[in-house]
Amino acid sequence: MRWTPTLLLAGCTTLSTLDGARTLSPGATQIAMAASLQEGANPVSASLIPLPQVEVAARHGIVEDVDLGFRFYLLGMGTDVRYRFLELHPLHVAVQPGLFVFALPLGGFQGSLEMRAPVTAEVELTDRWSVAAGTRVFLREQWNTVKLEGDTGVASRLDSFLGGAGRFEYHVPRFTLGASVDVYGQPARAGGLAWSGGLDVQFRLSSARERNERWKAEHPD
């Protein structure tokens, strides 16, 4: 129980961006680890010093231009589908709707459900460097156990986060290093700016099709 305030401060949600707009090829898998500093990610942390967040994420290519992702972070998790609807090399544009949840069943119940729909444009600067930017919008329905004059109940509130993100990526054949900054306004509760700045490393496993194409390139007839 003594750790509950610390968990509330660091948990609740994540504001960080871990992806650009380029989707994985069908069958390919990507694992990511990320660390960031965030402020305003939950009502408790607003106006305090930036708090750390750590994440583990995985993505898998489903079909051409579509991949599925999962993210796990302190006291929460999320899933999303990324769809690249525009590819005009070197430009890629994708939308990435998803659902994220948070739960802390200590001393009652604290929890939330978020609906997100980021849109990201990414430009390949070279074969190794790319830059991405886009809009960030999500709605969060939050529930908290409250006690009033001996009675216990659950209070809810709808929060909105509106903002944008910028991201740089450095690519080598199996690894990607990323750096992202996200900034949000919180008009629903006039909470001021919320922001995140972080780094991530991603490891990519090739699909069977990519391995076959690479073998053919290395062993021409």
ZAZABA-514066 format. One record per residue (C-alpha): x, y, z. Coordinates in steps of 0.25 Angstrom, whole numbers, padded with zeros to 4 digits, always signed. Layout:
BEGIN
REC     px     py     pz
REC      X      Y      Z
...
REM end
This chain:
BEGIN
REC     px     py     pz
REC  +0000  +0000  +0000
REC  +0011  +0010  +0003
REC  +0015  +0009  -0012
REC  +0001  +0013  -0017
REC  +0004  +0028  -0018
REC  +0017  +0025  -0026
REC  +0010  +0016  -0035
REC  -0001  +0026  -0038
REC  +0009  +0037  -0041
REC  +0016  +0028  -0051
REC  +0005  +0020  -0057
REC  -0009  +0023  -0063
REC  -0005  +0025  -0077
REC  +0007  +0027  -0087
REC  +0008  +0039  -0096
REC  +0020  +0035  -0104
REC  +0021  +0031  -0119
REC  +0028  +0019  -0123
REC  +0025  +0017  -0138
REC  +0026  +0024  -0151
REC  +0017  +0022  -0163
REC  +0024  +0011  -0170
REC  +0017  -0002  -0167
REC  +0024  -0016  -0166
REC  +0023  -0025  -0177
REC  +0013  -0037  -0176
REC  +0019  -0047  -0166
REC  +0030  -0038  -0160
REC  +0031  -0036  -0145
REC  +0037  -0024  -0137
REC  +0040  -0023  -0123
REC  +0043  -0010  -0116
REC  +0047  -0005  -0102
REC  +0046  +0010  -0098
REC  +0048  +0019  -0087
REC  +0043  +0034  -0086
REC  +0040  +0045  -0077
REC  +0025  +0050  -0076
REC  +0018  +0061  -0070
REC  +0002  +0062  -0069
REC  +0000  +0048  -0073
REC  -0010  +0047  -0062
REC  -0017  +0057  -0053
REC  -0008  +0054  -0041
REC  +0005  +0057  -0048
REC  +0000  +0070  -0054
REC  +0009  +0082  -0050
REC  +0019  +0073  -0044
REC  +0033  +0069  -0048
REC  +0034  +0060  -0060
REC  +0032  +0045  -0057
REC  +0038  +0033  -0063
REC  +0031  +0023  -0072
REC  +0036  +0010  -0078
REC  +0030  +0001  -0089
REC  +0031  -0012  -0096
REC  +0024  -0012  -0110
REC  +0022  -0022  -0121
REC  +0017  -0021  -0135
REC  +0014  -0031  -0146
REC  +0011  -0029  -0161
REC  -0003  -0035  -0164
REC  -0005  -0031  -0179
REC  +0002  -0021  -0188
REC  +0001  -0007  -0182
REC  -0006  -0012  -0169
REC  +0001  -0017  -0156
REC  -0004  -0020  -0142
REC  +0003  -0014  -0129
REC  +0003  -0017  -0114
REC  +0009  -0008  -0103
REC  +0011  -0011  -0089
REC  +0015  +0000  -0079
REC  +0014  +0002  -0064
REC  +0000  -0002  -0059
REC  -0006  -0001  -0074
REC  -0006  -0007  -0088
REC  -0011  -0004  -0101
REC  -0013  -0010  -0115
REC  -0015  -0003  -0129
REC  -0015  -0005  -0144
REC  -0007  +0003  -0153
REC  -0011  +0005  -0167
REC  -0002  +0012  -0177
REC  -0012  +0019  -0187
REC  -0002  +0027  -0195
REC  +0012  +0023  -0200
REC  +0018  +0033  -0210
REC  +0033  +0030  -0208
REC  +0040  +0036  -0199
REC  +0026  +0040  -0192
REC  +0018  +0030  -0184
REC  +0005  +0034  -0177
REC  -0003  +0025  -0167
REC  -0014  +0025  -0157
REC  -0013  +0017  -0144
REC  -0026  +0015  -0136
REC  -0025  +0008  -0123
REC  -0030  +0005  -0109
REC  -0022  +0006  -0096
REC  -0026  +0002  -0082
REC  -0020  +0005  -0068
REC  -0025  -0002  -0055
REC  -0020  -0001  -0041
REC  -0029  -0009  -0031
REC  -0023  -0004  -0018
REC  -0031  +0003  -0008
REC  -0043  +0003  -0017
REC  -0042  +0004  -0032
REC  -0035  +0013  -0041
REC  -0036  +0011  -0056
REC  -0037  +0017  -0070
REC  -0040  +0014  -0084
REC  -0034  +0022  -0095
REC  -0038  +0023  -0110
REC  -0027  +0028  -0119
REC  -0026  +0031  -0134
REC  -0012  +0037  -0137
REC  -0009  +0041  -0152
REC  +0006  +0041  -0155
REC  +0014  +0045  -0168
REC  +0028  +0040  -0169
REC  +0039  +0044  -0179
REC  +0051  +0035  -0182
REC  +0063  +0045  -0183
REC  +0073  +0034  -0186
REC  +0073  +0019  -0186
REC  +0076  +0020  -0171
REC  +0070  +0033  -0166
REC  +0055  +0037  -0166
REC  +0047  +0048  -0159
REC  +0032  +0047  -0155
REC  +0022  +0056  -0150
REC  +0007  +0056  -0148
REC  -0006  +0059  -0140
REC  -0009  +0053  -0127
REC  -0024  +0052  -0121
REC  -0029  +0043  -0111
REC  -0041  +0042  -0101
REC  -0040  +0036  -0087
REC  -0051  +0031  -0079
REC  -0046  +0030  -0064
REC  -0052  +0024  -0052
REC  -0048  +0026  -0038
REC  -0053  +0020  -0025
REC  -0058  +0031  -0015
REC  -0063  +0032  -0001
REC  -0073  +0042  +0004
REC  -0079  +0042  +0018
REC  -0077  +0027  +0020
REC  -0082  +0023  +0006
REC  -0073  +0018  -0005
REC  -0076  +0020  -0020
REC  -0069  +0021  -0033
REC  -0067  +0035  -0040
REC  -0064  +0036  -0055
REC  -0058  +0047  -0063
REC  -0056  +0049  -0078
REC  -0042  +0055  -0082
REC  -0037  +0059  -0096
REC  -0023  +0061  -0101
REC  -0020  +0068  -0114
REC  -0007  +0071  -0119
REC  +0005  +0066  -0128
REC  +0018  +0058  -0129
REC  +0031  +0058  -0135
REC  +0040  +0047  -0137
REC  +0054  +0043  -0143
REC  +0058  +0029  -0146
REC  +0072  +0023  -0150
REC  +0071  +0010  -0157
REC  +0081  -0002  -0159
REC  +0076  -0015  -0165
REC  +0071  -0021  -0152
REC  +0071  -0010  -0142
REC  +0064  +0004  -0141
REC  +0067  +0015  -0131
REC  +0057  +0025  -0129
REC  +0055  +0038  -0122
REC  +0041  +0045  -0120
REC  +0035  +0057  -0114
REC  +0020  +0058  -0112
REC  +0012  +0071  -0107
REC  -0003  +0071  -0103
REC  -0013  +0081  -0099
REC  -0024  +0077  -0089
REC  -0036  +0085  -0092
REC  -0046  +0076  -0084
REC  -0040  +0080  -0071
REC  -0031  +0092  -0074
REC  -0019  +0084  -0069
REC  -0009  +0092  -0077
REC  +0001  +0085  -0086
REC  +0005  +0070  -0085
REC  +0017  +0065  -0091
REC  +0027  +0053  -0093
REC  +0041  +0052  -0098
REC  +0047  +0038  -0100
REC  +0057  +0028  -0106
REC  +0054  +0014  -0112
REC  +0061  +0003  -0118
REC  +0054  -0007  -0127
REC  +0059  -0021  -0132
REC  +0053  -0026  -0145
REC  +0050  -0041  -0149
REC  +0049  -0043  -0164
REC  +0037  -0049  -0171
REC  +0038  -0062  -0179
REC  +0036  -0054  -0192
REC  +0048  -0045  -0188
REC  +0057  -0056  -0185
REC  +0054  -0063  -0198
REC  +0056  -0050  -0206
REC  +0069  -0048  -0199
REC  +0074  -0062  -0202
REC  +0070  -0061  -0216
REC  +0078  -0048  -0217
REC  +0090  -0055  -0210
REC  +0089  -0067  -0219
REC  +0085  -0062  -0233
REC  +0083  -0073  -0244
REM end
